[in-house]
Amino acid sequence: MIAANLSTALTQSLRTMGLAERDEDPHYIALAGGVSSDIWRADLRLGAVCVKRALPKLRVQMDWSAPIERNQYEIAWFRAVAEIVPDAVPKVLGTDTVRGLFVMEYLPPESYRLWRTELRAGRANTAIAGQIGRLLAQIHAATSCRADIAAMFPTDHIFHAIRLEPYFEATARKHPDLAAQLNRLVNTTAAVKHALVHGDVSPKNILIGPVGPVFLDAECAWYGDPAFDLSFCLNHLMLKCLWTPKSASDFLRCFDAMYNTYVGGVTWEPPAVLEARAAALLPALFLARVDGKSPVDYLTQEADTSRVRRFGRLMIQNAPNRLAVIRHAWAKELDLGE
């Protein structure tokens, strides 16, 4: 149940969008919205829909605020991507800019499995990882060198507030000896303007549907460096090795599948150039997920966080320009016998 005043406000919004009738009183169920948004399922006469509202202050221990207008760019990302790979995003059904929310189709869990849940259970399907890499490359290739799309996403300030500052600058404050490298990474990443970036390609934001992966939660949408999307997701596959150790080798095979299919679709620049940027981002993201403003919730043992911290620092200091170097070093760290 949700508060009566909130229910009334949501119903008024749905009526304004033409999704609810004037005499209709929808039933609302709060859904898991992560740290950045409130999300509800609304049961309407036309069927279930999903209502999402961005939060001005994120639900983390540290002080982390972000502009709430980011949800209009999330909508724009969904609509732009729907023109490229329509089955890979939910349909946007309505928007309410006054109340700062929007409505999209509800994807039932019995048909759309959360990728994070699959990985937690050790179901590491390389075909799925490859599909995700291929879809990301398609999105990046189709939006590369597009001034019209770049103009739709003037979101440098949002990307800085929700990604560059909480991940790299906050981590630099905890590791002052690495501050020069991390702050340089902020500047170089912010300067790259190649393609439309999702910014939060995480297993918790990907559903595995009847015809393939579906991307959710594009609040970080930005026209910038596509290497960020690749590194962000590969980072999660590395971290999951500590969450579900029995499947660590399978997670790294997923790493390989995603990397290979993605790089095979890079057409807007030499793949080696993109990979060098991705290799700089990956260990910084790795370290940030224990020492930035958004630590992963599943590494709760000091032994695991210390291991991530030690390995991330080492890779930042060594600065490899190939993702395979980082991946094989992590396999060696985990003693996987590769």
N, C-alpha and C positions, 0 to 999 in steps of 0.2 A: 504493500500500500504506500501511496505517497500523500503528502499533505493536501488538504482540500483546496487551499489557495493556489498551490502549484498545479493541481489537477485542473482547476478552473482556467488558469492562464494557458495551459497547454491546449485545452479544448477550444478556447477562443482562437488560438493560433491556428489550429487545424481547421476550424470553420472558416477563418479568413483565407486560408489556402485552398478552400473548396474540397478538402479531404473528409471533413465531417459535416453531417447535416445539422441544421439548427436545433433539432429536437434530439440530437444524439449525445449520449454521455459515455465516451469511451472508457474502457478499463485500461489502467496503466500498470506496468510492471517495470521496476528499475532493473536495468541490466548492468553487468560489469563494464564500467567505462574507463578503466585504467586510471591514470593520474591527471588527465588533462580535460576530461569532459564528463557531463552527465548524459546518460543514454537511457531511453525508456522504450519499451515495446508498448504500442498503443493498439488495442483491438478495436477496429472500426467495422462498420457494416460492409465496407468494401474489402475487408481483410486486415491482417496485421501489418503494421508499418513500424519503422524505427525512427525515433525522434532524438536528435543530438543537439546538445548545447555546450559550447566551449566555456571553460572556467577561466576567470582572470588570474587566479592563483592556483598553481598545480598542487596536487596532493602528495607532497614529498616533505621530508623532514627539513630540508634547507629552504630558504626563502627563494622562490622561483615563480616569477610572474611572466605572463606573455599576453600580447594583445589579443583580445577576443575576436577581432575582425578576421582572425586566421580562418574561421570557419567558412567565410565567403570564398577563400582561396582553395579550401578543401573541396567545396562544391565545384569550383572551376576546374580543379584537377580531375575530379570524377568525370565531368562533362568532356574535357579535352581527351582523356584516355578512352572514353566510350566511343569516340570517333576512330580510334586506332584498334583497340582490342575490346569490343563491347562486352564480352562475357567475363572480363577480368575485373569489373567494378560493379557495385550495386547501382541501381537506377535511382536518380534523384527525383523525388516526387513533388517537392515543394520547398519554399524558403520563406523565412520570416526575419528580415534584417532588423526590424524594430526590436524583437525579443532575442535576437542573436541565436537563432536555431534553424535547423532544416530537417526535412523528412526524407528518408530513403526507404527503399523496399526492405522488408524484413526477410532475412535468409535463415530458414529454420535449421537448428542444429542437427536434426536427424538427416538432413541432406547436405549440410555444409559443416564439415569438421574443422575445428581450429587446428592449425598446423602445430602450434605450441603443444597442444594436448597430445597430438600424434608423436611428437618428438619426445615428450616426457615419458611416454609409454614405450619408447625405444623403436617406434615404427619410423625408421629413417629411410624413406623411399627416394632413391637417387633420381628416378624419373620425375618426381614432383619437384625436386630441387632444380633439375634441368629445365623444367617448364618455367619455373620462376625466373631463372636466369635469362631464358629466351624472351619472356614477356617484358622484362626490364629493358633488355636490349632493343626490342621492338619499340617500346615507348620512347626511349632515349633517341633512337635513330629517327623516328617519325617527327620528333619535335626539335631536332638539332638544327641550328642555324635558322631558326624561325623567329624573326623579329616580331611578328604578330602575336605569337604565344608568349614571348619574353615580356611584351608590353602588358599582358594580362596578369603577370605575376610580379608586381613591384614589392617583393616580400623580403628584401635583404634584411630589414630590421627585425622581421619576425623570425627568420632563419637564425639570425644572430642570437635573439633572445631565447629561442627554444632548442637550439642545437649548438652553435659555436661557443657561446658563453657557458652554458651549464655543463657541457662535455669537456671542452678543451681549456678554456680560461679558468674554470673552477678547479680542474685537475692541476693546472700549472701552479695555482696558489698552494696546493698541497705538496707539490714537487718542484720547489723553486729551482733546483738544479736542472730541471728539464723545461723551465719556463721559456727559454729562448726558442727551443724547437717547437713547443706547443703553440706559442703565440705566432710564430712564423707560419705554422700550419693553418691557423685561423685566417691570416692574411692571404695566403696563397689559395685557400679554398674559396674564400669570399670573392676572389678576383676572377675565378673561372666561370664563364657564361656560355655553356655549350648546349644544354638541353633541359627539359622539364624533369625535375627531381621530386620524388615522393617525400624523402627525408626521414621515414620511419618504417623501412622495410624490415619488419621484425616478425618472427613466427606468431606473435600474439595478434598481429594485424593481417594475417593471411588465412583465408578459409580455403579448404579443399572441397570444391563443389563437384557436381556431376560432370561438368565439362572442363574442369581444371581449376587452377588457383584464382582466388578473388581477393583483390587488395582493398583493405579498409584503412580508415584513420589517416587521411592525407593532410592533417593540420599543418604539417611542416612544408607544404608545397612551395617550391622555389625554382626559379630558372637559374641554374648554376652548374655545378660539377656533378655529372652522372656517376663519377667514381665513388661519391659518397653513398649512393644507394647500394652499390655492389659491396663495398666494405662494411656497411652497416649490417647487412644480412649475413655475410661471411663471419663477421664477429660473433653473431649469435650462435652459429654452428660450432665455432670453437668453444665458446663458453658452455654450451650444452654438454660438452664432453665431461665436465665436472658435475653436472646435474644428474646425468644418466650415464655413469662411467661404463656400464656394460655395452653401451652402444657407441662408444667414442670412435672406434674405427669406422663405423657406418656413417657417423656425422661427418667425418673428414672425407669420406667418399662423396657425401652430399656436397661438401665444399668443392670438391673437384668437379662434380657435375655442373654445379651452378656457375663456377668460374669458366669452364670450357664452353658451355652454351652461350654464356653472356659474351665472352670475348669473340666468339664466332659471329656475333651480330654487331660488333663495333664497326661502324662505317664512317663516322664523322671525324675521326682522327686516328693516327697510328695506334693500334692496340697497346703497344709497349709504352707509349706515352701515358695513356690512361692508367695502365697497370702501375706505373711508378707512383702516380698520385694515390691510387688505391692502397698501395703498399705502405705509403706514409701515413695514411688515415687509419689503417687497420689496427696497429698496436696502440695508437693514441685512443681509439675507441675502446679497445680492450681494457686499457688502464682506467679509462673514464667510467667503465661500468662497475668499478669498485670504489673509485675516489672522486668521481664527479657528483653532480647534483641528482643524478638518476641511477643509483646503483641497482643492479639486477636483484630481484627479490628472492631468487632461489639459491644464491650463494651465501649461506648463513654461517658456515664454519670458518674460523680464522685461518685454518690450514689452506682452504680453497682461495680465500681472498688474498692471502699472502702469496700464494702461487701465481695468481693472476697478476698481482702487483709486480712481483719479481720478473716474470716473463715479459710483461708489457714494457717495463723500464728497459730491460735488456734490448728488446727489439727497437725501441725508440732510439736508444744510444747507437745501435749497430746500423740503423737506417737502411735495411735492404730495399731494393727497388723491384723485387719480384714477390708476388704473393705466395708462390710455391715455397720460397725460402722460409717464410713465416709459418706456413702450414706444416712443413716437414720438421721445423724446429719444435713446434708444439707437439707433434706426434712423438718426437724423441723425448720431450719433457714428460709426456704421459707414459713413456716406456711401452709404446704400442708395437714395437718390433718391426717397424717399417724401414 
